[in-house]
Amino acid sequence: MTRDTARSISSFVARMSLTGALGLVSLACTDADPSSDPDQEGTTTEAASETTSDSTTGDPDASTSGVTEQPGSSTSAMDTTDGESDTESTGAVACDVDAIELPGDTFYPEGVAADAAGHLYIGSLATGAVVMADPCTGEVDELVPAGGTLTNPVGLIVDEGNATLVVCNSDFTFATPPSIDMLDLADGALLGRHAFEGPGFCNDLTFDDEGNVYATDSAAARVVRVPAAEILSDSPVQTWATDPDFAVGEGEFGLNGIAFDGDSSLYVVNYAQGELHRIAIEPDGLAGSVTAIALGQTALAAPDGLEWIGDGQLLVVEGDLGAVSRIELSGDTATVEVVADGYDVPTTIAQVDDHIWVGEGQLDHLIGIDPADPEPPFVVTRLPL
């Protein structure tokens, strides 16, 4: 989301009651969404399959219906040769789908995650739905229905060991505390819920190599933790790391994207301040020193999703630029370079093999910054590494 979007959410929820706030959201998510009509059961998946059927025919000239040139194609440092077809982990289907269409006119994607087989999981901030998508065919299936278990799903991550989808389940009315929810990958059933002890905004998630899960709290200037041994329980979250640098002004979103470096540190971005911090993980699991990374520029432009891609590099969504940027670390300093832009309010990213999938949230329409209707289809788009 853009910085103006986040500020509007914050000011919006500060002055609206639960009933009024949900009423406004429901106005944006009524009959325009086919999944809300019981007479249309199953049609959203069928429609998504129809729009991507050209991708399964093997026609090299076919493309996903309604999808134009990939964002950033003119400036991306990650672009590959036009028409190149890639084979994912199955090796059975040429994965040349450049965008996956999401069902309905009010999906507003926020969190995007991937499992080891390459399947994508995308959450709807507006409706509470979560879908699973095949990046090789574009086929989309419902995992969690709209208006079901989740309120406003934000960050997502897959726990392969427990076969669960981990969700930052927030409430942007702040009427109920957020939680980290564990959902069965097979059917979306709730297997565990880790509630925050008070108001907050669970935003993004990562695991360390011990299986502990961490989440950013955008409203309370902290990183919370759920120990691996408690993942499938209903234990509350634990405050793991706080720092004066995490604090932001009233009505602003603070910590957002979070990533584990595969060794002994977490990286977090501060949305309002445009900053990147490294948090050391001590041998006993406690949070160690917090280090501000000098970026060599004024600030990141509303940083959101964050992904570790190895070799001292991160990818970050810069919402105010509509872009994905590469951060190259060197000790306590880093350089930042835009590698693809032109996205429609990008939110989070997920890596599948040698590609990144980018969620285009269009959240400016949901909040009312842009009073016009959104421009369906909502999509996640592929960016080659």
N, C-alpha and C positions, 0 to 999 in steps of 0.2 A: 504494500500500500504506500501511497505517497505520504510525505510528512503532513500535508494539509488534511489528507484523509484520516490519519491517526489522530490529529488534533481534533478534528470534527467528531470522531468517535468518542474521544474523551469528554469533550464539552457536552456532547449529546447525551451520553449516559449520566453525566453529573446532574443534569436537570430534568431527566425524564423518569417517570415511574415505570415499574415493570410492565404494567398493562399498556401504557402509552407507547413505550419503546417497542415492545413486541408487536403492537398493532401496526406501527409504521413498517417494521420489517415484513409483517404478513401482507401488507399492501403491495410490497414489491415481489411477493412470492406466492401469489394466489393462482388463479386459473391459468396463468401463462405457463406454469410448470406442469407438463403432462403427468408427472408422477403424483400430483395432488388429486387427480381425477380417478376415482375407483373404476370407472368404466374404461380407462385407458391403461389398465394394468399390463405391464410388460412392453408397452409401446416404446418407451424411451430407449431400451436396449435394442429393440428391433430397428428403430430409426438410426441409432448410432451405427449399427451393423450395416444398414443400407448405405449410409453416407461414406463408409470406408470400404465397400465391397470391391471397388476398383483396385484397392491395394492388395487384395488377395487373389486377383486374377492373374497376376504376373505381367500385366501390361506395363511396359516401361514408361509409357506416356501418360498413364493414369495418375491422378493425385486425389487427395482427400477433398471431398466436396466442400466448397466454400472457403478453402484455404488458399491464400495468395502467397507471394514470395516470403520466405522465412525472414523474421525480423533480424536486422543486423547484417544481412547478406552483403551489403555494400561496404561495411566497416569491420566485419568480424575477422579477428586473427585466428579463429578456429575453423573457418570454412574449409570444406573439402571440395573436390571437383564436382561440378554439377552432374547430377544423374548417378553419382556413385551409390551403390547398394551395399548395405552392411548386413552381416549375418550375426544375430545375437547368440546367446548361449545355447539355444536349442539346436541351431544349425539347420533347421528344417524350413524356415521361411525367411525370405529376403526382407529385412526390416528397413524398408525405405519410406515408412510413414513419417511425414514431417510434422504433422499436427494431429492431435486426437481431440475430437469434438465431444463435449460433455452434454448430458441430457438437459433439456428444458431451457427456459429463457431467464432463469433466476439462479443459476448455480453459483456464481461468484466464487471460484476456487481460491483457496488460501494455501493449505498444506498439501505438499506432494512428497511421496515417499516411494521407495522401490524395494522389492525383495530380491533374494539371490537369484531367482529365475528370471528377473527382469520385469515382472509385473509391476505396474504402477498403481498407487493408491492415492486418490485425490479427494479432499474434503471440501464440502460446501460451507462457507462461513455463514451464509444466509439461512439455509434450510436445515442444516445438521446432517445432511446425507453424506455418505462416503461411497465412492465407486471404485471398482478395480478395472484397470484397463490393460489390454495387451498391446505393447508398443510395436509389435510386428504386423498386427492386423487392424489396430484401432478399435477393436471391439470393446465395449464398455458394459460391465455388469454391476448391479447394485449390491453393495455389501451391508450398508446401514441405511435404512429408509429415512427420508425427510421427516422431521418431527418425532424421531424415535429416541434412541439412547442419548444422543449428543445434543447439546444446546448450540454452541458456536464453535465447532472444531477449528483449531488453528494448526499448530505444528503436528506433523505425523512422522513416525519412524517405525520400521519393522524390527521386531525381536524374533530372529530366526530360531533361537534355541527354544523359546516357549511358543512358537507359532502364533504370535500375537501381533496386532497392530497397536502401537502405543500412540495415544492421542492427547494433545493439550486441549482439554474440554473447558472452554471459557464461557463466560456470560457477559456480553458487552453492555448489558444494563447494570452489571455489578450487583444485581439483586441476590445472587447466590455465589458462594466461593467457587473458584475453578477447581479442577481436579486433573490428575493424570490418569487416564482410563486405559485399561488393557482389554482389547477386543480380540476374539477368536478370528484368525484369518480365514477360517473355513466358512463361518456363517455370521460373523459380526457380533456374536453374543458377548455380553459384558462379563469378563472373568475376574476383574479386580478394579478397584477405584481408590486412588490416593488423593484425598481431599486436601486442599490448602486450609489452614486454620482460620483464615479470615479473608477479607477482600484482596483481590489480586487479579492478574491477567497472565495466565499460562500461555506462553507464546511459542517457543521452539524447543526442540529436544535433541539429545544425543546420548550415545552410550560410551562408556570407556571399555577397556579390554577385559575388565572383570565382570562386565554385565550390569554395572550400576547405571541407572538412567538419571540424566540431569535435564532440568528445564529452566528457561529464563522466565522471570516474573517481571513483566514490563511495567507494572504499577508499584512494585515494592522494592526496587533496586537490589535484587538478589538473584542468586542461582539456587534452586532447590534440588534435592536429590532423593531418590528412592533406591535403597540397597538392593542388590541382585537377589538376595535371599527373601525379600519381601515383595517381589514383583507381582506375584499372583495373589496377594493378600489385599486387605482393605486398610492398610496402615496409612497414616497421614504422611505427607511429604516432610522432609527435613530441610531446614535452611542450611545450605552448605557454604555459600560464599556471599559476602557483602563487602562493599567498598564505597567510600565517599564519591569516587569517580563514577559510580553507577547511578547516582541520584540525578534526577531531572526536575524541571519546574512543574508546578501544578498543571494538570491537564495535558501533560506530554507523555509519550511512550518512551520508555528507557531501553533496557536490555531487550534484544530481539534475537537474531540468529545466533546459533551456538554450534560448535564443531569440536570433535576430539581429534588430536593430531596423530593418533596411533601409538603414542609413546607415553608421555606423562603430563600433558597439558591440555586444557580446554581453551578455545578462543571464543569470545563473545563480541558482538557489535552493539553499540548504543545508538538507537534509532534517532533520538532527538539531537544528540551531540555529534553524530557521525564518527564515532571513535571505535577503535579496535583494541581489545585487551586480551592478554594471555593470563590464564589462571593456572598455577602449578598444582598438580595433584601429588600430595605427599605420599610416601610409602605406606603410611597408615590409613590412607584414603581421605584424610582431611584436606581442606583447601589450603594451599600455600600462598606464596606471594602473588600479588596482582600487578601486572606490568602493562602500562600504556604503550602501545606500539606507535612509534613515530612514522606517519604515513607519507611524509614528503609532500603533502598537499594540505589545504585548509581542513578538509574533513571529507568523509564519505557522504554521499548525497542520499540521505534517508536509507541507510543499510537495513536490509531485511534478511532473507534467507542466506545461509552461510554453509558452504560445503568444502571439506578438506579433500584435495585431489592428489596429495602426495608431493614429495620433493620440495617441501617447504612452500607449498602453494595452496591458496584458498580461492574459491569463487564466491562472490558476494553479489546479491541483487541490490542495485542502487535504484530505489523507487523513484526518486526525483528525476533521474535520468532516463527511466524506462529501460534500464540496461543491466547486463551481467558483466561484472568486472573481475579481473584476475588480480589477486594480491600475492606478490612474491616477497617472502620473508627473508630477512638477513639479520639474525640476532633480534635486537629490539627495534629494528627499523623495517620498513617495507615500502615497496612501490606498488602503485595501483594503475591498472590499464583497462579501459573499456574494451571488451572483446566482441560484444554484440549489443545492439540497441534497437529501438523501435518497438519495444514490447508495450502492451496495453495494461499499464499498472501491474508490473510483475510483482510476485510475492515471494515464493520459495522455489527451490530447485532440488532435483534428485538425480543422482548419477546412475546410469545403466551402461555397463561396459565402457565404451569410449564415447558416450554421449551424455549430455545433461538435458533433462526435461524441465521446462520453465512453465510455471503456472501464471497465466495472465488473468489477474483477478477482476479488473474493471471495477474496483471497489469505489471509485469516485462516483459512480452512478448509484450504488447501494446507499451511500451516505448522503447524497444530495449535493455534493460539490459540483457535479455535472448533472443538472436536472433532466437532461434528455434520457431516454430509455437506453439501456445497454445495447450492445451490438452482438447478439447471438450469431453463431454458436460460441459459447465459452470454450476455450481451448487450453491445452498444454502443448507446448511446441518443443521440437527437438533441436538441440544445439550440439554439433560435433565438437569433440575435444581436439 
